[in-house]
Each structure stands twice: as C-alpha cells, then as structure tokens.
Amino acid sequence: MSDQSGIGSRELSDADRRRIEANRLHALNLRQARLTAHPYGGGSNNTDKKRPQETAIAVGNVIKVSGSKFIDSGGGFLIEQRTCVDPKEEEQPVDEKEVEKDSVPVPIEFYECLDCADRFADSYLLATFDYKVCDACRDSDEKHSLITRTEAKQEYLLKDCDLDKRQPMLKFISRKNPHNERWGEMKLYLHIQVEQRALEVWGSEDNLIKEKELRDEKREITKVKKYNKRLKVLRMDVRSSLYDKTTHAHQHSWDDSEVYNEEEDSYTRTCETCGHKETYEKM
C-alpha cells in the first residue's frame, strides 16, 4: 500500500516539475520583453504610470523614447544617438586619426637644476616659487626652507615694496595661521630667494649687517630715553612735595626800552635777567 502511494507521488511530482518549468520559461520571456521595451521600468505599475509619448520601442539594440533614439550599451546606461541632417554624414563614422592630425604638439621645456646641473621638466620648487631646482635636490629643512613675511622684513630689513613691487616679484604660498584660525593667512616665502632679494636691496651682506647694528644702537638709545623719562615721572609722583616744577621755570623781566625795525615793521625787547630777545608786532 505504501509502495503504490510512493509511485503515484513520484508521477505527480514529475508532472508538476514540467508544468513549473514551462511557467518559469514563460515568465522569463515576459520579463525580458518588458525590460527591452522599458529599460528603467520597475514593473507593471511603473509602465502604467508612463505617459503615452514616453513609451519605448526597441529595435535591436536601438531604443526609441519620445522621438529620441538611444543605443543600449549593455552596461546599464543608454547612449543618445546623434542625428544628422545629411544621411551621408550619419553613415560615415568619425575617424580619430584625422582628429589627431589637426592637434599641435606642445613642446616640453627643460631646465637645468641649480644644484646638480641635471635637466628636468617640472618640480615642486619650480611650479610653486619659480626656483629652478629639481625634486631630488630639494632640502625643505635647511636650504630650501620657508620663511614668513614678518620674519623676512625683520631679519633682512625689507619693505613691502621690496617683496611685492620689485621685479621679479617673489612668489609665496598661503597657509592658515597656526596660532589662531581667525587671523589672516600667513604668506610663506622661499628663504633662499629672500636672501637674494636682501642682497639686491643692500648691495652686500656687510652693508646689511652694518644697517642692522645701526638700527640696534638707535633702538637701545630710544629705550634708554624712554626709561629715563619714566623714571623721572616716577620720581615726580613719589616726591611731589620736594620736586616743584614751578620753581625751576624762569620768569622773564623785560626792560622798558623797545627797538623798532622799520624794514620788517616789528619791535624787539630784551630780558634783563637772561638776555633773551623777543621780536613781536603791534596791531
């Protein structure tokens, strides 16, 4: 009894398999037809929502949508087919070799490195600061280090016109201020170019050193004068009872005689105490 039921179930399962396989092939054919007609459709709901003028007609790998022809690339996107007025132009493809014939080759300019004398076409220092040194000879820590604009003006006694207006103008790069981001950006110059510009301005290194020493001396004299002035004010505040400024002021005592100058139409009188002469006019 159990064997007969088993044989019957196997016959039914084989028939079911054949029917299922036929349905599956039919569904695949329908899906393939829908994808060909609507490459970007999401099912029957999306196709029903499309307007009549947006229906797609597939002919081979060319799809026509709303009067425009697209070529199915097979990679998930469509390429719009170029329409030409002249049918002869549409038949003849564009030859890439003919386009290359019209191009003009750009000559490559080589430079000689100032350090190793090798020829090179491009480098960081050349592109950034117009300094002819290759990347192999670049020394960012010492020889080719950077210096700020403020340090360049203080250390080499340069002015704004020496950096901005004197030809050739020095190139720089801008960086955010590390002390405070809200402050203005820093201008960084190539140290060796700043040294060369200082030699152009001052003539020689000795002249630059002498000028720095002279300015240092003037700065020290100014500091001493300010210190003495502040000390004097402090003494006046502390010993105001002993230091009377009015007692040291001289009061002129003019004599009665006045000398008249006809050419200048002025009068002159003399102090009897100190001999100071004062010239004045009478209205």
Secondary structure as UniProt FT lines:
FT   HELIX           2..37
FT   TURN            39..40
FT   HELIX           44..49
FT   HELIX           52..54
FT   STRAND          56..59
FT   TURN            60..61
FT   STRAND          62..65
FT   TURN            66..67
FT   STRAND          68..72
FT   STRAND          78..80
FT   HELIX           87..91
FT   HELIX           96..102
FT   STRAND          111..112
FT   TURN            114..116
FT   STRAND          119..120
FT   HELIX           124..129
FT   HELIX           135..137
FT   TURN            140..144
FT   STRAND          146..148
FT   HELIX           149..156
FT   HELIX           160..164
FT   STRAND          172..175
FT   TURN            181..182
FT   STRAND          186..190
FT   HELIX           191..202
FT   HELIX           205..238
FT   TURN            239..242
FT   HELIX           246..248
FT   STRAND          259..261
FT   TURN            262..265
FT   STRAND          266..271
FT   TURN            272..274
FT   STRAND          277..280
//
